[in-house]
Amino acid sequence: MTASQQGKLFFSFLRIGLLGFGGGPSMIPLVHQEVVKRHAWMKDEEFADVLAIANTLPGPIATKMPGYIGFRVGGTLGCINAVLAVILPMIVAMILLLGLFSRHRDVAWIHGMGQGMVPVVMVMMGQLAWDFLNKSRLALGWAVSLVMAAVAGVLIYWLGVHPGLVIGALLVAAMLPPLTKRKSVEEAAQ
């Protein structure tokens, strides 16, 4: 990978690190915008796979996704480049803002500024969820997509199953051959 391509990778993830207010989950739509739409380093399906796998692994998603995408685009140097680009703004901003916040925490507009970001992050996450639901609908149909979403919601929110386990179970189920193929394989073995 050339230096200019590494530069594109760095500035793409630097932009994500600078604008990804609210933590890792709020960065996902920004990563999608840069990686899929702006630079076309991945297709939507590949991004969905990376997101699913990143959610099953331990650690912050804000570094797992840039690490993998950077490695895929630019090798080991790309991995280091993308992760550094994402975390450097966070580190600098955290040091500066925590110092500023501790001096002025009682000012109403500072408190309101943090509260004002919540709806923005909610809309971004809603847009990403809608995009994934639409892709699921195209691949599986409305009925299967809604049933899977409902079952996942019950498992995660009402039964307290960790989301990584639900995603892992779906990945395992997706790797199993379809029932019709399984029957034909069993019949051929007899």
N, C-alpha and C positions, 0 to 999 in steps of 0.2 A: 504494500500500500504506500502511495506517495505521501510526501509531507503535506500537500494541499488536501488530500483526502483525510489525513489524520486531523488536519485543521478543521475541516468540515465536521468531522466526528466530535472533536473537542467543543467547538462552538455550538453544535446542536445540543449536546448534553449540558453545556454551561447554561444555555438558555433555559433548559428544563430545570436545572438547579436553581437558577435565579427566580423563575416564575412559578415553581412548584410549591406554592404556599399551602401548608396544611399537612405535609408529610407524604410518604410514599404513595398511598392510594390516590391522592389528588394529583400526583405526577403522571399517573397512567395515561390519561387522555393527552397530556402533553407529549409523552413518549410516543404514543400512537401517531399524533400529528407529525412529529419530526421523522420518525422511522418509516412509517407506512405512506403517509400522504406527501410530505415534502421531499424526502430523499429516495423513497421507494427501495429501501434496503431490505424490506420484507413485504410480504403480502399479508392481507388481513388474517388469513387462516394461520399463517406462521406466527403472527403476533399473538393470536388467541392461544396457540399452543405454548408459546413462551410465557405468557401471562399465567396460564394454568399451572405450568410446571413451577414457575417462580413462587406461586402461592402455596405450593405444597412443601417447598424447602424452607428450612428455618432461616431466620434473619430478615433484615429489612428489604422490602421489595425495591426500595429506592436505589439500592446498590446491586441487587441481583440482576435486574433487567438490563441496566446499562453495562454491567460486566459481561453478560452473555452476548448482548447485541454488539458491543464493542469488539469482543473476541471474534464474532462471526464476520463483522465487517473488516476489521483490521488486525486480526491475530492477537497475540499476547500484548503487543504494544497498544493496540486498539482497546483492549480490555482495560488496561491501566489508564489509558487516556480518558475513556468514557467515565470510569468510576471517579477519577480525580476531578474531572469537569463537573460532575454532579455534586460531590461532597464539599469541594472548596467553597462555593458560595454559602452552603449551609453552615460550615464551620465559622466563616467570617461573620455572616449575618447573626449567628447565634451569640457569638461573643459580643458584638456591637449592640444588638438589640436587647440582650439580657441586661447589659450594663445600663442602657438607657431606660429600660422598663423598670429596673429596680429603683432608679432615681425618681421616676415620674409615674409610678403605678396608680396613684390616686387620681390622676387627671381623667375626667370622664371620656374625652374623645379618644384617648389611648385604649381604654377599656372597650369602647364602642367599635374601634377599628378592628379589633380581633373578632368581635361578634358579627361584624359586617361581612367577613370572609366566609362564614358558614354557608349562607345561601349560594354563593358563587361555587364553592366546592360541591355542594349538593347538586347543582345543575350540571356541572361537569361530570360527576359520577352517574347522574341520571342519563345523560347523553350516551356515555359509554355503555351503560346497561342496556339502553334501547338498541344501540348498534349491535351488541352481542345477541340480544333477543331476536332481532331481525335476521341476523346470520343463521341463528339456530332454526328459525322458522323456515328459511330457504332450504336448509339442509335436511331438517327432520319433519317439518310441518308444524302447524300451530298446536295441535293436540299434544304431540310428544314433547314439544318445547315447554308448554305450560305445565304439563304433568311433572316433567323433570324439575322445573323451577319450584313448583309447589312441594315436591318431595324434598328437595334440597333445603328449602325454607323451613319445613317442619323439622328435618334432622338438625339443622344448624341452630335455629332460634328457639324451638320448643324442647327439643331433646338434648341440646347442648353438645352435639357432636362437632368436633373441630372441623372447620372448612377444608383443611388440608386432607383429612380422611375422606370427606365426601368427594373431593376432586380426585384423590387417588383411586377411590372405588370406581368412579366414572372412567378414569383412564384405563384401569384393568378391564372393565366391561367393554370398552371400545376396542381393546386388543383381542377379545375373544372372537372366534369366527361366528358369523351369523348362524342361527339355529338350523336353517335349511342346509347350509354347507356342512354343519356338524353331522346332521343325519345322513347326508350322502357319503361323508367320509366313513362313518360307522358302518353303513351298509356295504361299502366297498371293502372294508376290512373283514367282513364276514364272509 
